Amino acid sequence: MRARSLLTASLAAAVALLGTACSSEREPVRVGVMLECSGLLVGTHDSVLAAASLPLLERGGHRTGEQVTGSAGGRRVELIPACTEFTYLHKLVLATRRLVEVDGVDVVVGPIGGAESVVFRDLAARFPDVTFIASDTGAQETMLHEPPPNLFRFAPTGAQTTAGLGTYAYRDLGWRRAVVVAEDWYPGWESAAGFVAEFCALGGNVVERDWVSLFDPAPSKAARRHAKEADGVLVIATSGGQVPYLTEYLSVAGPARERLLLSGAVFFDRRSLVLKAIDLSGVVVGSFVPSGTQSMREYRASFVRAFPHLPAGVGVGIVEVPAYTSVDALLTALEQTGGELGSRHDLLRTTLSRLVLDAPQGTVRLDGNRQAAEANYLERVEPGVAGALPRTRTLRTLDGVEQTYDGIFGPTTPSPSTSDPTCERRPAPPWAT
């Protein structure tokens, strides 16, 4: 009888322990990643998925096709790809709803685009129990105009990516009158805004914002006008088409190193710095992605090891680096919380807000609106070697560039556009003094 009682008690204890073990098993953290599966930016699909997957693979994760799994903080993490399409905002809404309502994700990462990032902000407000991480240098207003508390962005705004160029133009090159030549859509407006705000704050005058000439196959008239009316031109190119304008402008403007500044995603590719019969040596390029730092070299090497089948040079662009940084920030936060999200993700979100991330592009922190404050770089084009692509050398590093430019931009200022911000002299941001 006693033996039977002991046996019964032992079985009961075993069942209780088994129940405890089962209840303590945690569900995986499911992370939806927005990808371009069709349309204008479909070429970024593989590279963005690779960049978003790399932080998990670096932590011992595994990839099967587009499915990537791994762990962080002792908890399983699964990446779930979702399809959207640039400019087709209804596809972003449908993809987000599917991730949240059908796939039951905990976190959504993405998408590419300015209008897309604003819609992403509104979707985050609609799903407050899910954490959203915007992974593109999207619209300034996304994180400046009342972002919901579950939305984070570990990438700079367009204005942040041109920080320092206004000061270099005014103080180093001696410009007092400048022209901005950019594309007439959100990357052009956003990036131009940073230069205009900084250059004008110091006392410079932006005499023209030309939104047409990069699309003009014969821009000689505009190029001659710019060379005559201004001390120099900032060209911001994100989608190509810059060669006819640059060729025409530099044929009449004089030394490129004195009359030209560059910014935009196009110039991340050193091949864009090769112009027939024109030497860009000495020209300064503004970018949040440095070319020669140790952290960036390590990132590029890791990317190539993990994805040798992708074309050379892929992975360091304006959409891939933020995708990597966004997922790496999430996994780093999970490591700090031991894999716990907390009630309604409060632990995860507090940790993300306070994170100091060692990213490929340098140290990234978040401001009070949970928007990245990080370094921007001025890089000078080095003289080319026959048969080789030009190289760039870091001329200046501006640490901790934040989205407000020390108050020039704020929650009540108009969003960057073809005419905003206005060119005004005012207190300059800290890096300009």
N, C-alpha and C positions, 0 to 999 in steps of 0.2 A: 504493500500500500504506500509506504513511504517512498519506495523506489519509483512507483508510478507518479506520485506527486512531484518528485524531483524532475522526472522526465517531462511532465506536463509544464512545470515551471520553466525548464530549460527551453522547451519549444516556444513557449510564449515569449521568453526573452529574445530568442532568435528572431521570431516574427517581428517583435518590436524594433529590434536593431535594423532588420531589413527595411521596415517601413521608414525608419529615420533616415537610412542611407538613401532610399529612393526619393524621399521628400527633399533631401538636401541637394540632389542633383539639379543643377541650374540649366535652364533653357539656354540655347546659344544666343548670343547677341547677333541679330540679323541686320545687315547693313545694305540698304538699297543704293545702287550707284547708277546715276543717269548717264546714258551713252547716246551718241548720235548714230542712229541706225539707218538713216536715209537723209537725202537732201544735201544742202550745200556743204555741211561740215562732216559728212559721213567719213571722210578720210581720217578724222580724229578718233574714230571708234576704237581701233585696236590699241593705239598709243595711250589713250586716256584709261582704258581698262587695264592696260599693263601698269601704268603709273599708280592707279588706285590699288592694284593687287600687290605691288612690290613691298609695301610695309608689312603685309602678312607673310609674304614669302621670305623676307629677311628675318622673320621671327620663327622660321621653320614650317611655314604653311605649305599647302599643296594646291596645285592647280590642275583641274581636269576640264579641258575646253575653256568655257567662260566661267566655270564654277571654281571659286577659290575659297578654301577653308583654312583655318589656323586657330591660334589662341592668343589671348592677351590677358594678363592678370589671372591666369589659371582658368579662364573661361573660353569656351569655344566661340569663334567668330566666323560668320558666313557672309560672304559678299554675294549679293543678288543683283545681277545686271537688269536694267530696265531701259526701254527704248523711248527716245524722244526725238524731236527734230527742230532744229534752229528756225525760229520765226513762227512755227506752228504751235502756238501756246496751248491749244486744246489738247495736244498730245502730251505736253508736260503735265497738265491737270489729270488726264486719264492715267498716265504712268504713275504719278504720285498716289492717286487713289488706289490703284491696284496694289502698289507696294504696301500701303498702310492697311487697306481694308481686306485684301485677299491674302497677301504674303505675310502680313503681320510683322513688318520690320520695326525695329527699335529706332533706327537712324536712317535718314535719307541724305545722300551726298550728291551734289550737282546743282544746277545744270550749267551749260555754256550759254552766255548771252546776257544783254543788258535788260531788255524787257522780261526775259526769262527769270532773271534774279529777282525782279520786283514781284512777279507772279509767285515765285518760290517763297518770298517773304509772306505773301498773303496765304499761301497754302500752309505754311508753318503756323500761322495764327489759327487756321481752321483745325489743325491737328495738334493741340497743345501737349498731348501725352507722348508725342514723338519728337526726337531731337533732329533738327535740320542743320546741315553744314553746307553753306554755299561754297562751291569749289572753283569759282571763276572770278576773274577781275571784272565783275559785273558793275551795274549801275551804282553810283555813289549813294543814291537815295535808299537803296536796299537796307543799309545798315546805319544810315544817318537820320532817316525820317521814321521814327517810332518802330524800330524792329521788335518783333515779339520776343519774349525771354527765352524761347526754345530755339532761336536762330543764331548761328555763329558763322563767321567767315575768317579763314586763315589765309586769305589772299588779299593783295592791295586793291584799292580802287584805281581807276585809270589815272586820276590826278596824282596819286601817290607815286606812280611809275615815272612821272616826269619831274619829280622833286629834284632840286639842285640844278636843273638846266637853266632856269631863269636867272639864278645867281651867277652861274658860269658865264652866261651870255652878257650879263650886265657888268660884272666885276672883272672877269678874266678877258673877255673879248671886247669889252667896251661898247657893246651895243646900247643904243638908246631908242632905236626904232626897229621893230621886228615884225615879221610876217609869220603866221602859222599856216602851214599847208597840211591838211588832213582830210580824211574821208568823212562824208556827210552822213554819219550814223554814230551810234553810241560810243564805240571805242575812240573815234576821232574827237567827239565833243568832250568826253570824260578826260582823255589824256591832255587835250589842249587846255582844259580848265586849270590844271596844276601849273603849267607854264605861265599862262596869262596871269593868274593870281600872284605868283611869286615875282615875275618880271615887273609887273605893274606896281606891286607893293614897294619895290625898291626905287621906283621912279621912272621906269621904262614905259614905252608906249607901244602897244600892239596895233599897228596901223591897218592891218587887214587879217581876217580869218578866211582863208580861201578853201572852200569845201568842194571845189569843182576840178581843179587842175590835175589831181592825181588820176582822174578818170578821162582826162582829155588827151587823145592821141597826138595832138599837136599843140602843146601848151606854151609855145614860144612867146606869144604876146604877154601872157601872165608872168612868165619867167623874167622877161625884160622889165616889166613893171615892178616886180618885187625887187630886182637887183637895183633899180633906180631909187625906189622910195624907202627902202629899209637898209639897215646895216647888216642884216642877216635874216635867215629863214630857218625855222624849225619844221622839219618834215616828219610827220607821224604816219606810218604806214602799217596796217595790220593785215591787209589781204592782197598785197602786191600792186603792180601797176605804177610803181614809183620811178621806174627807169626813164621814161620820156621826160618827165618834169625835171628830174635831177640832171639829166644830160643837158637840157636846154638852159636851166638856171646856171649851172656851173660853167657853161660856155661863155657866159657874159658877166658873171658876178665876181670872178677873181678867185683867189686861193680858197679852196674848200674848207680848210681848217679854220679860216677866219670868218667865213660867211655862211657856214652851214652847221646845224645840229640835227641829230637824228633820234627818233624814238619809235616804239611800236614793235609788234610781234615779228614783222618781216625781218627786222634787223637782228633778230636772234640767230638767224642763219647767215653765216659768214659769206655765203655765195652772193647774198644781196649787196655785199660791199665791193663787189667787182663790177666796175663800169668801164666799158670800152673807152680808151683814150682819156680817162679821168682818174686822177689819183685822190683817193679819200684819206690818205695818210694824215694823221693829226686831227681828224674829225672826231668829235665826242658823241657817244651814243648813251642815252639814258635808259636804264633798265632795272627791274627788280631781280633779275636773274643774272648773277655774275658769271663770267666765262672761266675765270682762272683760279677761283678759291679752292682750297683743299676740300671743303665740304661738297662743292659742286663736282669736283673731279671724282670723289668717292661715290656720289650719287650716280653719275654717268656710268662709272665702271660697274656698279651694282645693277643698273638697268640693262646694260649690254650682256652681263652674265646671265641674267634671268630671261632675257628676250633676244637671243642672238638672231632670231629670224626676222626681226623688225629692221627697217632700213637704217643705215648709219645716220646718226644725228637726231633721230627721233627720241623724244622723251624729255627734252629740255625746253619745250616751248611754253607759251603763255597759258595753255590749258593743262598740260601734263604736270608741271611742277606744282600748281595748286591742288590738283587731284591727289598727288602723292602726299602733300603736306596735310591735307584734310584728313585722310585716312590715318596717317601717322600720328596726328594729334589725337584722334579718337582712341587709337590703340595705346598711346602713351598715357592718356587719361585713365583707361581701363587698368593699365598696369599699376597706376597709383592708387586706384580704388579697390584693388584686388578683384577686379571683374564685376564689382557691384555697380548697379545703376542708381540705386536709392529709390525712395518713394517718388513716383512721377518724374524720375530721372534727376532728382535734385542733387544727388551726390555727383553724378556724372557732369552735370552742367556747372556746378560750382567748381569742379576740378578743371574743366575746359576753360572756364573764365579766368582762372588763376594760372593757367599753364604757361611755362616758359619753354618754348619748343626750339630745339636745335635742328633746324630745317636745312635742306641743301642751300637755300638762298640766304641763310644766316639765322640769327635769333628772331623768333616771332613771339610777340605777346599780343593780348587782346586789350582794347580800350574799354571804357565803360559801356559802350554799345555792343561789345563782343565782336568788334572789327579789328583785323590785324593791324598792328603797328610794327613795322619792320624796316630793314635797311633798303635804300635805293642806291644804285651804283652809277657813276659816270665812268665810262670806259673809252679810252682813246684808241683809234685805229692805228696800228703799227705799220711801218713801211712794209710792203709786200716783197716776197721772195719769188723770183721767176718760177712759174709752174706751181706755186702753192697758194692756198687761200690766205687772205689777210688774217692777222691775229689782232686781238684787242688786249689792252692792258688796263687794269683798274687804276684810274686817276684819282678818284675820290669816292669814299664810302660815307653815306649819310645814314647814321643809325637812328632807329626808332621813329621813322617818318609816320605820322598818324594822319587820319583822314580829314581832320578839321583844318589843317594848316594853321594851328594855333588860333582857331576861331574865325578864320576867313570863311570857312564853310560850316554850316550848322543846320539844325533841324528846321529852321525857318527860311534858309536861303534857297533860291531857285535851283533846281537840278541843272547840271551842265547842259548847255544847248548851243545852238549856232551863235548866240549872242551873250550867253551867261557863262562865267561871271563877267561882269563889266570890268573894264580896265581902270583901276583906282589905286592911288597911292595910299598906303595904310601901313600899320605895323606888320613887318614881314615875319614869316615863320622862323623858328630858332636857327635852323641850318643856314639861313640867308644872312644872318647878322655876323 
